[in-house]
Amino acid sequence: MTTKIFLTVDVGASLTKAFLQIAPDGKLPIEECITQPSAVLRTTESLYEESDHDNSAHSSLLGYGGMYWQTGQIAETNLRQTNTDQHKHPEAIAKVLSIAGYAISKAGNGCEMYLDLLLPQSEEPSFAQMKRDLAKYVSKFLYGPKQLTCAPRFVNVLPESAGIVSYAKVYPSIILMFGHKDFTLTKVKDEHSGLGYIQTWAGRGSLMIQHHMNWTPSNELTGAKLIFSQGVGQKGLEKTLGEKAGPIVASLRQARDLYWVNLQHQLSSDIDVVQAKRIYVAGGGAPAWSKQLKEFFSGKMDSLGPVIRTIGQEFPEWSKSPMTYRLTDAYLVWRQSADRPETLQAPPTRKNSKTTKITKSAKSAKVEVSNV
């Protein structure tokens, strides 16, 4: 039997989130929750060959299709801004391969790969191409000085919020996802509506707040981290800027107020939002709006507390981190492929019966590699 890798990657504009299970034959699986800065920069073959970088879960040098890339922490300091109009393909492939490379290097060449990728619904026209390219390049690519190989058995590209849609049990409901670049609103009208009602408001994530401040960070990913830390009460701006933080914190407060006024107006004018019985809230920006959302939606708000607690129990390093708000969607997709270790008598296999809710509603977004 061959070692299996079950990998779900959520490629965000500021942070790539991933859940990984490596299931060796005859042994209980190894599981990890991985986060990596979403910075990615293309480089040259000569610089790639000269670089001496130890690839890890958080940073890597890799090559595929004649292109060479820096990903994660190694690229972060060189990335100045996020293009809100730019689709994540093909850079997303490099980001996925960065995580996949870490997984294959641990599992060994020749393993089987079961891969789920979450992307914004606005990029749906590129889903088919993304699936074909991932199936092609994940099978053989350069990871640092090594060439890695695997057998991709399943490649699935789904829109963001797919995991939370599968979790929703109250209808009609709304899913609000507060990302760095985008804001996503998903309408779950009944148990059969699936992924058919997803709206991505490009450029309406927390990045908009940054653009309304009288402050220019060294790069937008650093700015996103600091604004996130302020939203969850960690005072990142004060710790980083010291005495200079006062005017910037005031500017952030004003920008946040303006953002909320505009968002509240849009939400209150949507009849489906008004009539929803449950409002699920997720994403990195969610903690910053917790107070306003609770007041606005009264008792209908659901911040996915059981999912967050489960992630904390299974991955204790995240148990006290507000980062778990950013992990829920990917976790819910991943657990439909990767069975919990304590339930296994043998290495897991993908069970179609457990993925009915997503796959029935997203057949166009799913592909078996044998058909690619």
SULLINBEL-V175026 format. One record per residue. N is the residue number from 1. RES is the residue in three letters. PHI is phi in whole degrees, -180 to 180 (* if undefined). PSI is psi in radians with two decimals (* if undefined). D_LAST is the distance of its C-alpha to the last C-alpha in Angstrom with 2 decimals. Layout:
BEGIN
<<N/RES/PHI/PSI/D_LAST> <N/RES/PHI/PSI/D_LAST>>
END
This chain:
BEGIN
<<1/MET/*/2.68/24.01> <2/THR/-105/2.52/21.76> <3/THR/-63/2.39/22.33> <4/LYS/-111/2.48/19.92> <5/ILE/-116/2.19/19.38> <6/PHE/-111/1.98/19.03> <7/LEU/-131/2.23/18.84> <8/THR/-120/2.23/19.20> <9/VAL/-123/2.23/19.84> <10/ASP/-111/1.85/21.72> <11/VAL/-89/1.71/22.00> <12/GLY/-89/2.91/25.39> <13/ALA/-70/-0.55/27.30> <14/SER/-112/-0.38/29.96> <15/LEU/-146/2.32/28.56> <16/THR/-96/2.17/25.26> <17/LYS/-111/2.45/25.54> <18/ALA/-147/2.54/23.66> <19/PHE/-119/2.33/24.19> <20/LEU/-129/2.31/23.41> <21/GLN/-126/2.20/23.96> <22/ILE/-109/2.06/24.05> <23/ALA/-113/1.62/24.69> <24/PRO/-70/2.67/26.24> <25/ASP/-62/2.17/26.82> <26/GLY/78/0.08/30.09> <27/LYS/-128/2.74/30.90> <28/LEU/-69/2.60/30.80> <29/PRO/-69/2.77/28.14> <30/ILE/-104/2.31/28.91> <31/GLU/-126/2.52/28.16> <32/GLU/-143/2.58/28.51> <33/CYS/-109/2.15/28.52> <34/ILE/-121/2.36/27.82> <35/THR/-124/2.52/28.73> <36/GLN/-146/2.33/28.37> <37/PRO/-53/2.42/29.71> <38/SER/-79/0.16/27.02> <39/ALA/-65/2.38/28.60> <40/VAL/-149/2.31/26.42> <41/LEU/-135/2.38/27.80> <42/ARG/-81/2.50/26.54> <43/THR/-131/-3.07/28.80> <44/THR/-100/2.81/29.47> <45/GLU/-63/-0.70/28.73> <46/SER/-65/-0.76/32.47> <47/LEU/-66/-0.63/33.04> <48/TYR/-61/-0.80/30.10> <49/GLU/-68/-0.49/31.65> <50/GLU/-86/-0.29/35.07> <51/SER/-73/2.49/34.17> <52/ASP/-120/1.48/35.37> <53/HIS/-125/2.27/33.52> <54/ASP/-84/1.85/32.99> <55/ASN/-63/2.56/29.57> <56/SER/-149/-3.04/29.70> <57/ALA/-67/-0.30/28.12> <58/HIS/-111/-0.09/29.67> <59/SER/-167/2.48/29.24> <60/SER/-160/2.79/27.40> <61/LEU/-110/2.32/26.93> <62/LEU/-151/2.89/23.48> <63/GLY/-143/2.47/21.64> <64/TYR/-156/2.56/18.16> <65/GLY/56/0.55/17.16> <66/GLY/79/0.11/20.88> <67/MET/-114/2.63/21.87> <68/TYR/-128/2.44/24.21> <69/TRP/-138/2.59/24.92> <70/GLN/-103/2.37/27.56> <71/THR/-134/2.66/26.55> <72/GLY/76/-2.44/28.70> <73/GLN/-61/-0.61/32.42> <74/ILE/-65/-0.48/32.64> <75/ALA/-96/-0.31/31.41> <76/GLU/-59/-0.76/33.15> <77/THR/-69/-0.30/36.59> <78/ASN/-97/-0.10/35.36> <79/LEU/-93/2.13/33.50> <80/ARG/-95/-0.65/35.97> <81/GLN/-153/2.80/34.33> <82/THR/-102/2.20/31.30> <83/ASN/-83/1.89/30.20> <84/THR/-70/-0.27/29.91> <85/ASP/-98/-0.11/28.20> <86/GLN/-86/2.26/25.49> <87/HIS/-69/2.71/21.94> <88/LYS/-80/-0.23/20.68> <89/HIS/-89/2.29/17.64> <90/PRO/-96/-0.06/17.68> <91/GLU/-59/-0.56/20.51> <92/ALA/-61/-0.56/18.74> <93/ILE/-62/-0.76/16.27> <94/ALA/-62/-0.68/19.48> <95/LYS/-67/-0.72/20.93> <96/VAL/-66/-0.76/18.15> <97/LEU/-65/-0.50/18.18> <98/SER/-62/-0.78/21.94> <99/ILE/-73/-0.76/21.86> <100/ALA/-62/-0.66/19.10> <101/GLY/-63/-0.73/21.22> <102/TYR/-60/-0.75/24.25> <103/ALA/-65/-0.82/22.62> <104/ILE/-66/-0.64/21.36> <105/SER/-64/-0.46/24.76> <106/LYS/-85/-0.65/26.43> <107/ALA/-82/-0.51/24.28> <108/GLY/102/2.55/24.05> <109/ASN/-58/2.59/21.48> <110/GLY/90/0.03/19.19> <111/CYS/-72/2.91/18.91> <112/GLU/-96/2.44/16.08> <113/MET/-116/2.27/14.69> <114/TYR/-119/1.91/14.26> <115/LEU/-121/2.23/13.93> <116/ASP/-116/2.39/15.09> <117/LEU/-128/2.32/15.90> <118/LEU/-106/2.23/18.62> <119/LEU/-136/2.81/19.22> <120/PRO/-61/2.53/21.82> <121/GLN/-59/-0.51/21.27> <122/SER/-63/-0.30/22.54> <123/GLU/-100/0.24/19.34> <124/GLU/-52/-0.64/17.22> <125/PRO/-59/-0.39/16.50> <126/SER/-98/0.03/14.58> <127/PHE/-60/-0.80/12.55> <128/ALA/-62/-0.77/9.36> <129/GLN/-65/-0.69/9.87> <130/MET/-60/-0.76/10.90> <131/LYS/-62/-0.78/7.91> <132/ARG/-64/-0.77/5.86> <133/ASP/-67/-0.72/9.26> <134/LEU/-63/-0.78/10.09> <135/ALA/-60/-0.62/7.46> <136/LYS/-73/-0.88/8.70> <137/TYR/-83/-0.49/12.27> <138/VAL/-69/-0.34/13.10> <139/SER/-72/-0.44/12.72> <140/LYS/-161/2.07/15.67> <141/PHE/-158/2.87/18.03> <142/LEU/-88/2.34/21.78> <143/TYR/-132/1.69/23.67> <144/GLY/65/-2.35/27.26> <145/PRO/-83/-0.07/28.47> <146/LYS/-103/2.64/25.94> <147/GLN/-101/2.18/22.51> <148/LEU/-105/2.60/20.41> <149/THR/-137/2.59/17.61> <150/CYS/-155/2.96/15.71> <151/ALA/-110/1.75/13.07> <152/PRO/-72/1.96/10.69> <153/ARG/-92/-0.39/10.63> <154/PHE/-155/2.20/10.03> <155/VAL/-127/2.20/9.33> <156/ASN/-132/2.20/11.36> <157/VAL/-115/2.09/12.98> <158/LEU/-124/2.67/16.27> <159/PRO/-74/2.60/19.37> <160/GLU/-53/2.50/22.44> <161/SER/90/-0.03/24.81> <162/ALA/-59/-0.68/22.21> <163/GLY/-65/-0.73/23.95> <164/ILE/-72/-0.58/27.35> <165/VAL/-58/-0.72/26.46> <166/SER/-68/-0.38/25.77> <167/TYR/-86/-0.51/29.16> <168/ALA/-60/2.32/31.19> <169/LYS/-127/-0.07/33.60> <170/VAL/-111/2.31/36.13> <171/TYR/-130/2.55/35.65> <172/PRO/-73/2.65/35.75> <173/SER/-138/2.90/34.77> <174/ILE/-128/2.45/33.68> <175/ILE/-114/2.16/31.62> <176/LEU/-112/2.14/32.80> <177/MET/-119/2.05/30.91> <178/PHE/-97/1.71/32.94> <179/GLY/-97/3.11/30.81> <180/HIS/-71/-0.84/31.99> <181/LYS/-94/-0.73/30.50> <182/ASP/-121/2.79/29.72> <183/PHE/-117/2.23/31.27> <184/THR/-117/2.28/29.06> <185/LEU/-119/2.11/30.60> <186/THR/-118/2.32/28.83> <187/LYS/-107/2.09/30.63> <188/VAL/-110/1.66/30.24> <189/LYS/-80/-0.56/32.41> <190/ASP/-160/-3.11/31.94> <191/GLU/-69/-0.20/29.85> <192/HIS/-104/-0.11/27.50> <193/SER/-72/-0.48/27.06> <194/GLY/56/-2.26/24.22> <195/LEU/-105/0.45/22.60> <196/GLY/-85/-0.14/23.83> <197/TYR/-130/1.18/26.81> <198/ILE/-117/2.25/25.94> <199/GLN/-119/2.19/27.89> <200/THR/-108/2.10/27.42> <201/TRP/-96/1.61/30.59> <202/ALA/-63/2.38/29.53> <203/GLY/78/0.12/32.32> <204/ARG/-107/0.30/34.24> <205/GLY/-84/-2.81/33.75> <206/SER/-65/-0.26/36.37> <207/LEU/-60/-0.57/35.88> <208/MET/-63/-0.63/38.03> <209/ILE/-62/-0.79/40.83> <210/GLN/-59/-0.65/40.73> <211/HIS/-73/-0.27/41.11> <212/HIS/-101/0.19/44.23> <213/MET/-101/2.68/46.00> <214/ASN/-90/0.98/48.58> <215/TRP/-152/2.35/46.79> <216/THR/-119/1.86/44.29> <217/PRO/-71/2.93/42.63> <218/SER/-60/-0.62/41.72> <219/ASN/-156/2.83/38.07> <220/GLU/-68/-0.49/36.34> <221/LEU/-70/-0.67/34.70> <222/THR/-63/-0.76/38.21> <223/GLY/-59/-0.73/39.48> <224/ALA/-62/-0.73/36.88> <225/LYS/-62/-0.77/37.92> <226/LEU/-69/-0.71/41.58> <227/ILE/-67/-0.68/41.25> <228/PHE/-61/-0.77/39.28> <229/SER/-63/-0.62/42.07> <230/GLN/-66/-0.70/44.66> <231/GLY/-64/-0.49/42.93> <232/VAL/-104/0.26/43.08> <233/GLY/80/0.29/46.65> <234/GLN/-93/-0.08/46.11> <235/LYS/55/0.87/47.89> <236/GLY/-64/-0.60/45.66> <237/LEU/-66/-0.78/47.37> <238/GLU/-64/-0.71/50.82> <239/LYS/-68/-0.57/49.83> <240/THR/-86/-0.71/48.23> <241/LEU/-102/-0.21/50.67> <242/GLY/62/-2.28/53.86> <243/GLU/-65/-0.37/56.73> <244/LYS/-80/-0.08/54.66> <245/ALA/-74/-0.44/52.37> <246/GLY/-51/-1.02/54.77> <247/PRO/-63/-0.56/54.12> <248/ILE/-72/-0.68/50.36> <249/VAL/-63/-0.71/50.29> <250/ALA/-64/-0.71/52.35> <251/SER/-64/-0.70/49.98> <252/LEU/-62/-0.74/47.03> <253/ARG/-61/-0.76/48.97> <254/GLN/-66/-0.73/49.63> <255/ALA/-65/-0.69/46.03> <256/ARG/-65/-0.73/44.86> <257/ASP/-62/-0.76/47.48> <258/LEU/-64/-0.75/46.39> <259/TYR/-60/-0.80/42.72> <260/TRP/-66/-0.70/43.67> <261/VAL/-58/-0.80/45.97> <262/ASN/-67/-0.75/43.24> <263/LEU/-66/-0.76/40.63> <264/GLN/-60/-0.69/43.20> <265/HIS/-63/-0.76/44.06> <266/GLN/-67/-0.71/40.49> <267/LEU/-68/-0.71/39.90> <268/SER/-72/-0.29/43.25> <269/SER/-93/0.00/42.59> <270/ASP/-99/1.97/39.42> <271/ILE/-62/-0.57/40.65> <272/ASP/-67/-0.63/37.64> <273/VAL/-68/-0.76/38.38> <274/VAL/-63/-0.69/42.06> <275/GLN/-90/-0.09/41.57> <276/ALA/-63/2.51/38.97> <277/LYS/-88/-0.35/40.30> <278/ARG/-145/2.41/38.32> <279/ILE/-119/1.89/37.10> <280/TYR/-89/2.34/34.62> <281/VAL/-124/2.30/34.85> <282/ALA/-151/3.11/32.61> <283/GLY/101/2.80/31.68> <284/GLY/-63/-0.50/33.69> <285/GLY/-83/-0.16/36.14> <286/ALA/-60/-0.79/36.98> <287/PRO/-59/-0.54/39.89> <288/ALA/-66/-0.44/41.62> <289/TRP/-109/0.24/41.89> <290/SER/-57/-0.83/42.73> <291/LYS/-63/-0.83/46.35> <292/GLN/-65/-0.70/45.73> <293/LEU/-66/-0.70/42.92> <294/LYS/-63/-0.73/45.11> <295/GLU/-69/-0.71/47.97> <296/PHE/-72/-0.72/45.95> <297/PHE/-99/0.06/44.09> <298/SER/55/-2.20/46.97> <299/GLY/-89/0.16/45.93> <300/LYS/-90/-0.19/42.46> <301/MET/-76/2.41/40.68> <302/ASP/-132/1.96/38.45> <303/SER/-93/0.35/37.40> <304/LEU/62/0.69/35.29> <305/GLY/-53/-0.82/38.06> <306/PRO/-60/-0.65/36.96> <307/VAL/-68/-0.76/33.50> <308/ILE/-62/-0.73/35.18> <309/ARG/-66/-0.66/37.65> <310/THR/-64/-0.74/35.03> <311/ILE/-60/-0.75/33.21> <312/GLY/-63/-0.61/36.65> <313/GLN/-72/-0.71/37.44> <314/GLU/-80/-0.46/34.27> <315/PHE/-131/1.43/34.31> <316/PRO/-56/-0.45/38.07> <317/GLU/-64/-0.29/37.72> <318/TRP/-105/0.04/36.52> <319/SER/-63/-0.52/39.10> <320/LYS/-113/0.30/41.47> <321/SER/-102/2.35/39.13> <322/PRO/-67/-0.13/38.50> <323/MET/-61/-0.38/35.04> <324/THR/-62/-0.41/33.93> <325/TYR/-61/-0.47/33.81> <326/ARG/-89/-0.11/30.79> <327/LEU/-104/-0.22/29.03> <328/THR/-63/-0.76/29.15> <329/ASP/-63/-0.85/25.96> <330/ALA/-64/-0.70/23.74> <331/TYR/-61/-0.76/25.85> <332/LEU/-67/-0.58/25.50> <333/VAL/-70/-0.79/21.68> <334/TRP/-62/-0.75/21.80> <335/ARG/-68/-0.22/24.39> <336/GLN/-81/-0.22/22.27> <337/SER/-108/-0.78/20.10> <338/ALA/-99/1.84/22.81> <339/ASP/-65/2.62/25.87> <340/ARG/-62/2.39/29.25> <341/PRO/-57/-0.65/30.60> <342/GLU/-70/-0.22/33.86> <343/THR/-95/-0.04/32.25> <344/LEU/-95/2.38/30.46> <345/GLN/-100/-0.35/31.89> <346/ALA/-149/2.94/28.90> <347/PRO/-54/2.51/25.80> <348/PRO/-73/2.69/23.70> <349/THR/-126/2.72/20.62> <350/ARG/-70/2.25/18.56> <351/LYS/-111/2.03/20.51> <352/ASN/-62/-0.55/19.17> <353/SER/-63/-0.44/22.80> <354/LYS/-86/-0.18/23.18> <355/THR/-112/0.24/20.39> <356/THR/-55/-0.77/21.48> <357/LYS/-63/-0.74/23.03> <358/ILE/-77/-0.86/20.15> <359/THR/-70/-0.54/17.25> <360/LYS/-64/-0.59/19.35> <361/SER/-94/-0.04/20.09> <362/ALA/-140/0.71/16.77> <363/LYS/-59/-0.56/14.24> <364/SER/-71/-0.29/13.02> <365/ALA/-104/0.19/12.54> <366/LYS/-125/2.44/10.63> <367/VAL/-145/2.31/7.16> <368/GLU/-80/2.41/6.96> <369/VAL/-62/-0.51/5.08> <370/SER/-63/-0.32/5.66> <371/ASN/-98/-0.04/3.80> <372/VAL/-78/*/0.00>>
END
